[in-house]
Amino acid sequence: MITAAARALAAGDPLGALKRVALRDDAPALALRGIAMAQLGDFVRAKALVRSAGRAFGPKETMARARCVVAEAEIALASRDLHWPQKALDAARVTLETHGDTTNAALARYLEIRRLLLIGRVDAAEQLLAELNFAAMPAALRAAHELIVAGIAMRRVDSKTARAALARAGRAAREARIPALSAEVENASHVLNSPAARLIARGEERPLVLDEVEAVLASKALVVDACRHVIRNERSSVSLATRPVLFTLARALAEAWPEDVARGTLVARAFRAKVADESHRARLRVEMGRLRSQLRSFANVSATERGFSLNPRSAREVVVLARPVEEEYASVLALLSDGESWSSSALALGLGASQRTVQRALDSLAETGKVQSFGRGRARRWMTPPVPGFATTLLLPAPLPSD
C-alpha cells in the first residue's frame, strides 16, 4: 500500500494516494499523507504531517529523515515561506548524496535554486544550476531544471534561451505525465508571450513582449530603462537606481524628446511641487548639473528658453522602456501575481526591503482591493489573482521606496 501510494503521488494523483494511507499513522504513511496534502494545497496540514513523519522515523533511518527535510522545504517553497533553515536542507542533501539517492539530492538543490531565484539572487542561482548534471535525472526533475533555466533567461531578457528551455520543459513534462507540471510549463510560456514592458517614444507608446524588449536593448537607441532605472546605449550603461530624482528628470526629458520640457513640469515631476518657486528652480539647476555629469558619455542636457532638453551624442533615437503597469507598489504585485500566498516577511526578503515598509505597501494595496489576506498573526498570508495580460519579470528589480 505504501508503494502504491508513492506511485500515485509521483503520477500527480494525491487523492489516489490518500485512499491507500489515510488511516495509517506510521512514519512512511505520515510522510506520504503530508505530500498528498501539499499537492492538494493544504500546506499547513502538509507541513505538520511531514514534520511528524520526520520525528517518527528512527535515528538509524537517516535517509528517510533526510527525505522528510527535503519534502518540508518543498512545502515551504510552495507556500512561499522563504525562511526555512538552509543548513538543515544542506545537511539532508549531503546525507542523500552519501547514500546514493541522487534524485532527492538534486531535488534539494533545485529547491535552493528556486528560492534564490524568488528573492532575486539570479547570479547565485545560475552558478548552482551550472553545477548540476540534469541529463540523468527523471523527467519531472528535467522539466524543473528547464523551468529554472527559462526563469533565469527571462530575468536576463534573453528570450531565445527562455523559449528553447520552455520547449524542452514541455517535452519533459509530457514524458513525466504530471498534469500540474505541464500546467506550470504552459503558464511560464504564457508569461513569456505576454507584454513585459511599454515603449514610449516621440509621444507615443505601445506594449512589448520580451523578444521586442531584447531587440530595443540591443538597438542603437539611447534607452531610458524605467524597469531597472538604468540609462544605456549599445556600448555602455549607467545606473540611477539610487538617484531617483535624477532618473525622474532623465525619464521626463526622454519622453519629451526631441522637444524640451518646461521647468515647471520638471519641478512637478521630480520634486512633487505644485508651484515652482525660486528655491525649486535653484534645486532644479543643481540636479540638472548632476544629471549632465552622469550622462556625459551618452548625451548632453541643454538649457532652453523654457526648460531643458536631452540631446544624444551618437544615438539617433531616444526611447523609454516603462513597466507594463505604472503602480507605486508594482514590485509587491509582481511577486504576488504568481497566484501563491505570501507572508509579509517573505515579501520583504524577496524585495530586499524592511518588513515594515512591505506591510505599509500591503495595507495600501488592500485598501484599494488589489490584494487580500487570510489568517492572523504569523499565519497571515497575502495573495492576489495573477494580473492578466502582462508579464512580471521586469517589475522585480526595482526596490520599494522606504521612508
C-alpha positions as CSV (number, residue, x, y, z in Angstrom):
1,M,0.0,0.0,0.0
2,I,2.9,2.4,0.8
3,T,4.5,1.7,-2.6
4,A,1.2,2.1,-4.4
5,A,0.6,5.4,-2.6
6,A,4.1,6.6,-3.5
7,R,3.5,5.8,-7.2
8,A,0.2,7.7,-7.1
9,L,1.9,10.7,-5.7
10,A,4.7,10.5,-8.3
11,A,2.0,10.5,-11.0
12,G,0.3,13.5,-9.5
13,D,-2.7,11.7,-8.0
14,P,-2.9,12.8,-4.4
15,L,-6.4,11.5,-3.9
16,G,-5.4,8.1,-5.0
17,A,-2.5,8.1,-2.6
18,L,-4.7,9.2,0.3
19,K,-7.2,6.4,-0.3
20,R,-4.3,4.0,0.5
21,V,-2.8,5.6,3.6
22,A,-5.4,8.0,5.0
23,L,-6.0,5.8,8.1
24,R,-2.4,4.9,8.8
25,D,-0.1,6.7,11.4
26,D,3.2,5.0,10.8
27,A,6.1,7.2,9.6
28,P,6.0,6.3,5.9
29,A,2.3,6.9,5.7
30,L,2.5,10.2,7.6
31,A,5.1,11.4,5.0
32,L,3.0,10.3,2.1
33,R,-0.1,11.9,3.6
34,G,1.8,15.2,4.0
35,I,3.0,15.2,0.4
36,A,-0.6,14.4,-0.8
37,M,-2.0,17.3,1.3
38,A,0.7,19.6,-0.2
39,Q,-0.4,18.6,-3.7
40,L,-4.0,19.4,-2.7
41,G,-2.9,22.9,-1.5
42,D,-3.3,22.4,2.3
43,F,0.3,23.5,3.2
44,V,-0.3,23.9,6.9
45,R,-1.5,20.4,7.4
46,A,1.1,19.1,4.9
47,K,3.9,20.7,6.9
48,A,2.7,19.3,10.2
49,L,2.4,15.7,8.8
50,V,5.8,15.7,7.2
51,R,7.4,17.1,10.4
52,S,5.6,14.4,12.4
53,A,6.9,11.8,9.9
54,G,10.5,13.0,10.4
55,R,10.2,12.6,14.1
56,A,8.6,9.2,13.8
57,F,11.4,7.7,11.8
58,G,14.1,6.2,14.0
59,P,17.6,7.7,14.4
60,K,19.0,5.0,12.2
61,E,16.7,5.8,9.3
62,T,18.8,8.7,8.2
63,M,17.7,8.6,4.5
64,A,14.0,8.7,5.4
65,R,14.6,11.6,7.8
66,A,16.6,13.5,5.2
67,R,13.8,13.0,2.6
68,C,11.3,14.5,5.1
69,V,13.5,17.6,5.4
70,V,13.5,17.9,1.6
71,A,9.8,17.5,1.5
72,E,9.3,20.1,4.2
73,A,11.5,22.5,2.3
74,E,9.4,21.9,-0.9
75,I,6.2,22.6,1.0
76,A,7.8,25.8,2.4
77,L,8.7,26.9,-1.1
78,A,5.2,26.2,-2.4
79,S,3.7,28.2,0.5
80,R,6.2,31.0,0.0
81,D,7.8,30.5,3.4
82,L,11.3,31.5,2.4
83,H,12.8,31.4,5.9
84,W,13.3,27.7,6.1
85,P,16.6,26.5,7.8
86,Q,19.0,26.3,4.9
87,K,21.6,24.4,6.9
88,A,19.1,21.6,7.6
89,L,18.4,21.3,3.8
90,D,22.1,21.3,3.0
91,A,22.7,18.5,5.6
92,A,19.8,16.5,4.2
93,R,21.2,16.9,0.6
94,V,24.7,15.7,1.8
95,T,23.1,12.7,3.5
96,L,21.1,11.7,0.4
97,E,24.2,12.0,-1.8
98,T,26.2,9.9,0.6
99,H,23.6,7.1,0.4
100,G,23.3,7.3,-3.3
101,D,19.8,8.9,-3.6
102,T,20.9,11.3,-6.3
103,T,17.3,12.2,-7.3
104,N,16.2,13.6,-4.0
105,A,19.6,15.2,-3.5
106,A,19.1,17.0,-6.8
107,L,15.6,18.0,-5.7
108,A,17.1,19.6,-2.6
109,R,19.5,21.6,-4.8
110,Y,16.7,22.7,-7.1
111,L,14.7,23.9,-4.1
112,E,17.6,26.0,-3.1
113,I,18.0,27.4,-6.6
114,R,14.3,28.3,-6.9
115,R,14.4,30.1,-3.6
116,L,17.4,32.1,-4.7
117,L,15.5,33.0,-7.9
118,L,12.5,34.1,-6.0
119,I,14.5,36.5,-3.8
120,G,16.3,38.0,-6.9
121,R,19.7,36.4,-6.5
122,V,19.9,35.4,-10.1
123,D,23.8,35.1,-10.3
124,A,23.9,32.7,-7.3
125,A,21.0,30.6,-8.8
126,E,22.8,30.4,-12.1
127,Q,26.0,29.3,-10.5
128,L,24.4,26.5,-8.5
129,L,22.4,25.4,-11.6
130,A,25.6,25.0,-13.6
131,E,26.9,22.5,-11.1
132,L,24.1,20.1,-11.6
133,N,24.1,17.1,-14.0
134,F,20.5,17.1,-15.0
135,A,20.7,14.8,-18.0
136,A,20.4,11.6,-16.0
137,M,17.5,12.9,-13.9
138,P,13.9,11.7,-14.1
139,A,11.7,13.6,-16.5
140,A,10.0,15.6,-13.7
141,L,13.3,17.0,-12.5
142,R,14.4,17.7,-16.0
143,A,11.3,19.8,-16.5
144,A,12.0,21.6,-13.2
145,H,15.6,22.3,-14.4
146,E,14.4,23.8,-17.7
147,L,11.8,25.9,-15.9
148,I,14.6,27.4,-13.8
149,V,16.7,28.0,-16.9
150,A,13.8,29.8,-18.5
151,G,13.2,31.9,-15.4
152,I,16.8,33.0,-15.3
153,A,16.8,33.8,-19.0
154,M,13.6,35.9,-18.7
155,R,15.2,37.9,-15.9
156,R,18.3,38.3,-18.1
157,V,16.0,39.4,-21.0
158,D,17.2,36.5,-23.2
159,S,14.1,35.4,-25.0
160,K,15.8,32.9,-27.3
161,T,17.2,30.9,-24.4
162,A,13.9,31.1,-22.5
163,R,11.9,29.8,-25.4
164,A,14.3,26.9,-26.0
165,A,14.2,25.9,-22.3
166,L,10.4,26.0,-22.2
167,A,10.2,23.8,-25.2
168,R,12.5,21.2,-23.5
169,A,10.5,21.6,-20.3
170,G,7.3,20.9,-22.2
171,R,8.7,17.7,-23.6
172,A,10.0,16.6,-20.2
173,A,6.6,17.4,-18.6
174,R,4.8,15.3,-21.2
175,E,7.2,12.4,-20.6
176,A,6.6,12.7,-16.8
177,R,2.8,12.7,-17.4
178,I,2.2,15.0,-14.4
179,P,-0.7,17.4,-15.3
180,A,0.4,20.0,-12.7
181,L,3.9,20.2,-14.2
182,S,2.5,20.6,-17.7
183,A,0.3,23.4,-16.4
184,E,3.3,25.1,-14.9
185,V,5.2,25.0,-18.2
186,E,2.1,26.3,-20.0
187,N,1.8,29.2,-17.5
188,A,5.5,30.1,-18.0
189,S,5.0,30.1,-21.8
190,H,2.0,32.4,-21.4
191,V,4.1,34.8,-19.3
192,L,6.9,34.8,-22.0
193,N,4.3,35.7,-24.6
194,S,2.7,38.5,-22.6
195,P,3.7,42.2,-22.7
196,A,6.7,42.7,-20.5
197,A,7.2,46.5,-20.9
198,R,5.9,49.6,-22.7
199,L,7.9,51.5,-25.3
200,I,7.5,55.3,-25.1
201,A,9.0,57.3,-28.0
202,R,8.1,60.6,-29.6
203,G,4.9,61.0,-27.6
204,E,3.5,57.5,-28.4
205,E,3.6,54.2,-26.6
206,R,3.0,50.6,-27.3
207,P,3.4,47.3,-25.4
208,L,6.4,45.0,-26.0
209,V,6.8,41.3,-25.4
210,L,10.2,40.0,-24.1
211,D,11.6,39.4,-27.6
212,E,10.9,43.1,-28.5
213,V,12.4,44.3,-25.2
214,E,15.5,42.4,-26.1
215,A,15.6,44.0,-29.5
216,V,15.2,47.5,-28.1
217,L,18.0,46.9,-25.6
218,A,20.3,45.7,-28.4
219,S,19.5,48.6,-30.7
220,K,21.5,51.8,-31.3
221,A,18.9,53.9,-29.5
222,L,19.5,55.7,-26.2
223,V,17.3,53.7,-23.8
224,V,16.0,55.1,-20.5
225,D,15.0,51.8,-18.8
226,A,12.4,52.6,-16.2
227,C,12.1,48.9,-15.3
228,R,15.6,48.8,-13.8
229,H,16.3,52.6,-13.5
230,V,19.2,52.3,-16.0
231,I,20.2,54.5,-18.9
232,R,22.1,52.7,-21.7
233,N,23.2,52.8,-25.3
234,E,24.7,50.0,-27.4
235,R,28.1,50.3,-25.7
236,S,27.6,51.2,-22.0
237,S,25.1,52.0,-19.3
238,V,24.8,53.9,-16.1
239,S,22.5,53.0,-13.2
240,L,20.4,55.7,-11.4
241,A,18.7,53.2,-9.1
242,T,20.0,55.0,-6.1
243,R,19.3,58.5,-7.6
244,P,15.5,58.6,-8.0
245,V,15.4,62.4,-8.7
246,L,18.0,62.2,-11.4
247,F,16.2,59.3,-13.0
248,T,12.8,61.0,-12.9
249,L,14.4,64.0,-14.7
250,A,16.1,61.8,-17.3
251,R,12.8,60.0,-18.0
252,A,10.9,63.2,-18.4
253,L,13.4,64.5,-20.9
254,A,13.5,61.2,-22.8
255,E,9.7,61.0,-23.0
256,A,9.5,64.6,-24.5
257,W,12.5,64.1,-26.9
258,P,13.2,65.7,-29.3
259,E,11.3,68.5,-27.7
260,D,12.3,70.2,-24.5
261,V,10.4,70.1,-21.1
262,A,9.3,73.2,-19.2
263,R,10.9,73.9,-15.9
264,G,7.5,73.8,-14.1
265,T,6.8,70.4,-15.4
266,L,10.2,69.1,-14.3
267,V,9.8,70.6,-10.8
268,A,6.3,68.9,-10.5
269,R,7.6,65.5,-11.6
270,A,10.9,65.5,-9.7
271,F,10.0,67.4,-6.5
272,R,6.2,66.9,-6.5
273,A,5.7,70.6,-6.1
274,K,2.5,72.1,-7.4
275,V,4.1,75.6,-7.9
276,A,7.7,76.2,-8.7
277,D,9.3,79.0,-6.6
278,E,12.9,80.3,-6.8
279,S,14.2,77.6,-4.4
280,H,12.8,74.8,-6.6
281,R,14.3,76.4,-9.7
282,A,17.7,76.6,-8.0
283,R,17.5,73.0,-6.9
284,L,16.4,72.0,-10.5
285,R,19.6,73.7,-11.8
286,V,21.7,71.7,-9.3
287,E,20.1,68.4,-10.2
288,M,20.4,69.0,-13.9
289,G,24.1,69.6,-13.4
290,R,24.4,66.3,-11.7
291,L,22.4,64.6,-14.4
292,R,24.5,66.2,-17.1
293,S,27.6,64.7,-15.3
294,Q,26.1,61.3,-15.1
295,L,25.1,61.3,-18.8
296,R,28.1,63.0,-20.3
297,S,29.1,59.9,-22.3
298,F,25.6,59.4,-23.7
299,A,24.0,62.8,-24.2
300,N,24.1,66.5,-23.3
301,V,21.5,68.1,-21.1
302,S,20.9,71.6,-22.5
303,A,19.1,74.5,-21.1
304,T,16.4,76.1,-23.3
305,E,14.4,79.2,-23.1
306,R,11.5,77.4,-21.3
307,G,13.3,74.5,-19.7
308,F,15.7,71.7,-20.6
309,S,16.2,69.2,-23.4
310,L,18.1,65.9,-24.0
311,N,20.5,65.7,-26.9
312,P,22.1,62.3,-27.6
313,R,25.7,62.3,-28.7
314,S,25.6,59.4,-31.1
315,A,22.2,57.7,-30.9
316,R,19.5,58.8,-33.5
317,E,16.6,57.8,-31.3
318,V,15.7,58.2,-27.6
319,V,13.2,55.7,-26.1
320,V,11.8,54.9,-22.7
321,L,11.1,51.3,-21.5
322,A,8.4,51.6,-18.9
323,R,6.8,49.0,-16.7
324,P,3.6,47.3,-18.2
325,V,1.6,48.9,-15.4
326,E,2.6,52.0,-13.5
327,E,1.9,51.3,-9.9
328,E,3.5,52.6,-6.7
329,Y,3.8,49.2,-5.3
330,A,4.4,47.3,-8.5
331,S,7.2,45.2,-7.0
332,V,4.8,43.8,-4.4
333,L,2.2,43.0,-7.0
334,A,4.9,41.4,-9.2
335,L,5.7,38.8,-6.5
336,L,2.0,38.2,-5.5
337,S,0.9,37.8,-9.2
338,D,2.2,34.2,-9.2
339,G,-1.0,33.3,-7.5
340,E,0.6,31.9,-4.4
341,S,0.1,33.2,-0.8
342,W,3.0,35.1,0.7
343,S,3.8,36.2,4.2
344,S,4.9,39.8,4.7
345,S,8.3,38.6,5.9
346,A,8.8,36.5,2.7
347,L,7.9,39.5,0.5
348,A,10.4,41.6,2.5
349,L,13.1,39.0,1.8
350,G,12.2,38.8,-1.9
351,L,12.2,42.6,-2.4
352,G,15.2,43.4,-0.2
353,A,13.0,45.8,1.9
354,S,12.1,46.1,5.5
355,Q,9.1,44.2,6.7
356,R,7.6,47.4,8.0
357,T,7.9,49.0,4.5
358,V,6.3,45.9,2.9
359,Q,3.5,45.9,5.4
360,R,2.6,49.6,4.6
361,A,2.5,48.7,1.0
362,L,0.2,45.7,1.6
363,D,-2.1,47.8,3.7
364,S,-2.3,50.4,1.0
365,L,-3.0,47.8,-1.7
366,A,-5.6,46.1,0.5
367,E,-7.5,49.4,0.9
368,T,-7.9,49.6,-2.9
369,G,-8.8,45.9,-3.2
370,K,-5.7,44.9,-5.1
371,V,-4.6,42.3,-2.6
372,Q,-6.3,40.3,0.1
373,S,-5.2,38.5,3.2
374,F,-6.3,35.5,5.2
375,G,-5.2,34.1,8.6
376,R,-3.8,36.0,11.6
377,G,-0.5,36.7,13.2
378,R,2.4,34.7,11.9
379,A,0.0,32.6,9.8
380,R,-1.3,35.6,7.9
381,R,-0.8,35.4,4.1
382,W,-1.3,37.8,1.3
383,M,-2.3,37.0,-2.3
384,T,-3.9,38.3,-5.4
385,P,-5.0,36.6,-8.6
386,P,-2.4,36.8,-11.5
387,V,-2.7,40.2,-13.2
388,P,-4.0,39.3,-16.6
389,G,-2.2,40.4,-19.8
390,F,1.3,41.2,-18.8
391,A,4.5,39.6,-17.5
392,T,6.0,40.4,-14.2
393,T,9.7,39.6,-14.7
394,L,10.7,43.2,-15.5
395,L,8.8,44.5,-12.4
396,L,11.0,42.8,-9.9
397,P,14.4,44.5,-9.9
398,A,13.3,47.9,-8.6
399,P,13.3,48.1,-4.8
400,L,10.4,49.5,-2.7
401,P,10.7,53.1,-1.6
402,S,11.1,53.4,2.2
403,D,10.7,56.4,4.4
